[in-house]
C-alpha cells in the first residue's frame, strides 16, 4: 500500500511505523512550504492512502487534499504528527500492524499462561 503524507517538516519514526503496517511512503509534502501545496492538482498515481498531519496544516490545505482524495476514492487519515496518533488513525480505517512483536526493539517479557 502506498501513502502520500502532507504536513510535518521531518518524519522521524513515521516511515518505520508505516512500514510495520505494510505501507510505503510514496510522497511527502512539508506543511510549511505553501508553494508546494498549491502546485498539487492531483495525487500521485498508485496512492492508496492520504495522511494529513493536522498540527502542521491549515484548514484550506486540508480541505484541498481531502477533495483530491475523495475524487480518487482514496482513504484519508487526519491525525497529529505522533506515532500514537498515527497508529490509532491507521487502526480506525481497519489496518493492523504486521509482525509487530518480531520487529520490535524492546524485549518485553512474554505473558504467562
C-alpha positions in Angstrom: 0.0 0.0 0.0 1.3 3.5 -0.9 0.7 6.6 1.1 1.1 10.3 0.5 2.0 12.3 3.6 1.1 16.0 3.9 2.4 18.1 6.7 5.4 17.9 9.1 8.9 19.1 8.4 10.6 15.9 9.3 9.0 12.4 9.5 11.2 10.9 12.3 9.9 7.4 13.1 6.8 7.7 11.0 8.1 5.8 7.9 9.1 2.9 10.3 5.6 2.9 11.8 4.0 2.9 8.4 6.3 0.1 7.3 5.1 -2.0 10.2 1.6 -1.7 8.8 2.8 -2.6 5.3 2.7 0.9 4.0 5.4 2.7 2.0 5.8 6.5 1.8 5.2 7.4 -1.9 5.5 11.2 -1.4 5.8 13.7 1.4 4.9 17.3 1.2 6.0 19.6 4.0 3.4 21.6 5.9 5.4 24.8 5.9 6.1 25.3 2.2 2.8 26.6 0.9 4.1 26.8 -2.7 4.5 23.1 -2.9 1.0 22.6 -1.5 -0.6 24.8 -4.1 1.0 23.1 -7.1 -0.6 19.8 -6.4 -3.7 19.3 -8.6 -3.9 15.6 -8.2 -2.4 12.8 -6.0 0.3 10.7 -7.4 -0.8 7.6 -9.4 -0.9 4.5 -7.2 -1.7 6.4 -4.0 -3.9 4.2 -1.7 -3.8 6.4 1.4 -3.6 10.1 2.2 -2.2 11.0 5.7 -2.7 14.6 6.8 -0.7 15.8 9.9 -3.1 18.3 11.2 -0.8 20.2 13.6 1.2 21.5 10.6 -1.6 22.3 8.1 -4.2 25.0 7.6 -7.8 24.2 7.1 -7.8 25.2 3.4 -4.8 22.9 2.7 -6.5 20.0 4.4 -9.8 20.7 2.5 -7.9 20.8 -0.8 -6.2 17.4 -0.2 -9.4 15.8 1.1 -11.2 16.8 -2.1 -8.3 15.3 -4.2 -8.6 12.1 -2.2 -12.4 11.9 -2.4 -12.3 12.3 -6.2 -9.9 9.4 -6.4 -11.7 7.2 -3.8 -8.6 7.2 -1.5 -8.8 6.7 2.2 -7.8 9.8 4.3 -6.3 9.8 7.8 -6.0 13.1 9.7 -4.0 13.0 12.8 -1.4 14.8 14.8 2.3 14.1 14.0 2.9 11.5 16.6 3.4 7.8 16.4 0.5 7.0 18.8 -2.0 9.2 16.9 -0.9 7.7 13.6 -1.3 4.2 14.8 -4.8 5.0 16.1 -5.7 6.5 12.8 -4.5 3.5 10.8 -6.4 1.1 13.1 -9.6 3.2 12.7 -9.5 2.5 8.9 -9.0 -1.2 9.6 -5.3 -1.6 9.2 -3.3 -3.7 11.6 0.4 -4.0 12.3 2.2 -6.9 10.7 4.5 -8.9 12.9 4.6 -6.1 15.5 6.5 -8.2 18.1 9.0 -9.6 15.6 10.1 -6.1 14.5 10.0 -4.5 18.0 13.4 -3.4 19.5 12.0 -3.8 23.0 12.4 -7.1 24.8 9.1 -7.4 26.7 8.5 -10.4 28.9 6.1 -12.9 27.5 2.8 -13.1 29.2 2.4 -16.1 31.5 -0.3 -18.6 30.8 
